[in-house]
Amino acid sequence: MKKYLLLLLVVAAQNLMAQSSVKEVLQQFPYQQKNTIDASLVKMDQWSKAEWNEFFALLNDTSTQVAPSYAIHAYVSAHAVDPQGRATANALLNKYKRKLTNETARILIEQELKQLQDPSIVA
């Protein structure tokens, strides 16, 4: 019983840390100057699966999807300039695209995937 309680507390603490990290990054969006967003993009590169789940849950919700839509566009634009970054972002977007139920979020991800497939349209 004590083991299960300890495990539950550890999982809850990890989820809380993931939520605070995601919300901290999303506070930077929308942004006006590229140099103000670089640290947020670095943090996004270091996110765990739980943090990406939280991020895409926010993107999937129409009441919270504005900041995540700006963030994913900045993330894709930053990764679209080199082949390794394109592959990383492409795998990430394809993985979470299947989980999205919101049509607007799905269309956004499809547009970002198109940007990754054709480097000439990097924004």
C-alpha positions in Angstrom: 0.0 0.0 0.0 2.8 2.4 0.9 4.6 1.6 -2.3 1.5 2.5 -4.4 1.0 5.8 -2.4 4.7 6.7 -3.0 4.4 5.9 -6.7 1.2 8.0 -7.0 3.0 10.9 -5.3 6.0 10.6 -7.7 3.8 10.5 -10.8 1.7 13.5 -9.5 4.9 15.5 -8.9 6.2 14.7 -12.4 3.0 15.8 -13.9 3.0 19.1 -11.9 6.5 19.8 -13.0 5.7 19.1 -16.6 2.7 21.4 -16.5 4.7 24.3 -15.0 7.4 23.9 -17.6 4.9 23.9 -20.5 3.0 26.9 -19.1 6.3 28.8 -18.4 7.3 28.3 -22.1 3.9 29.3 -23.4 3.9 32.6 -21.5 6.5 33.7 -24.1 4.1 33.4 -27.0 3.1 35.3 -29.1 6.5 37.0 -29.3 7.8 40.1 -31.0 11.5 39.6 -31.2 13.2 36.3 -32.2 15.9 36.7 -29.5 13.3 36.7 -26.8 12.1 33.2 -27.8 15.3 31.3 -28.2 15.4 30.1 -24.6 11.9 28.8 -24.9 12.7 26.8 -28.0 15.7 25.3 -26.3 13.4 24.2 -23.4 11.0 22.7 -25.9 13.8 20.6 -27.3 14.4 19.2 -23.8 10.7 18.4 -23.0 9.8 14.9 -21.9 6.9 12.9 -23.3 4.7 14.1 -20.4 5.4 17.7 -21.3 4.6 17.2 -25.0 1.4 15.5 -24.0 0.4 18.5 -21.9 1.4 20.8 -24.8 -0.7 19.0 -27.3 -3.6 18.8 -24.9 -3.5 22.6 -24.7 -3.3 22.8 -28.5 -6.3 20.5 -28.8 -8.5 22.7 -26.6 -10.0 25.7 -28.5 -9.9 27.8 -25.3 -6.2 27.4 -24.9 -4.8 26.9 -28.3 -3.5 30.4 -29.3 -0.2 30.3 -27.5 0.5 26.6 -28.4 -0.2 27.4 -32.1 2.4 30.2 -32.0 4.8 28.0 -30.1 4.5 25.1 -32.5 5.0 27.4 -35.5 8.2 28.9 -34.0 9.4 25.4 -33.1 8.9 24.1 -36.6 10.4 27.1 -38.2 13.5 26.7 -36.1 13.8 23.1 -36.9 13.0 23.3 -40.6 16.3 24.8 -41.6 18.4 21.6 -41.1 17.7 18.0 -42.1 18.1 16.5 -38.6 15.8 19.1 -37.1 13.2 18.5 -39.8 13.3 14.8 -39.1 12.9 15.4 -35.4 10.0 17.8 -35.7 8.4 15.7 -38.4 8.4 12.6 -36.2 7.0 14.6 -33.3 4.2 16.2 -35.2 3.2 12.9 -36.9 3.0 11.2 -33.6 0.7 13.7 -32.0 -1.3 14.6 -35.0 -3.1 11.2 -34.7 -4.2 12.1 -31.1 -5.7 15.5 -32.0 -9.5 15.6 -32.0 -9.9 19.4 -32.7 -10.1 20.1 -36.4 -8.4 23.5 -36.1 -5.4 21.9 -34.3 -5.2 19.1 -36.9 -5.2 21.6 -39.8 -2.4 23.6 -38.1 -0.3 20.5 -37.7 -0.9 19.5 -41.3 0.3 23.0 -42.4 3.4 22.7 -40.2 4.1 19.3 -41.7 4.0 20.8 -45.2 6.5 23.4 -44.1 8.8 20.6 -43.0 8.5 18.8 -46.3 9.3 21.8 -48.4 12.2 23.9 -46.9 11.5 26.7 -49.4 8.4 27.7 -47.4 10.2 28.2 -44.1 8.6 31.2 -42.4 
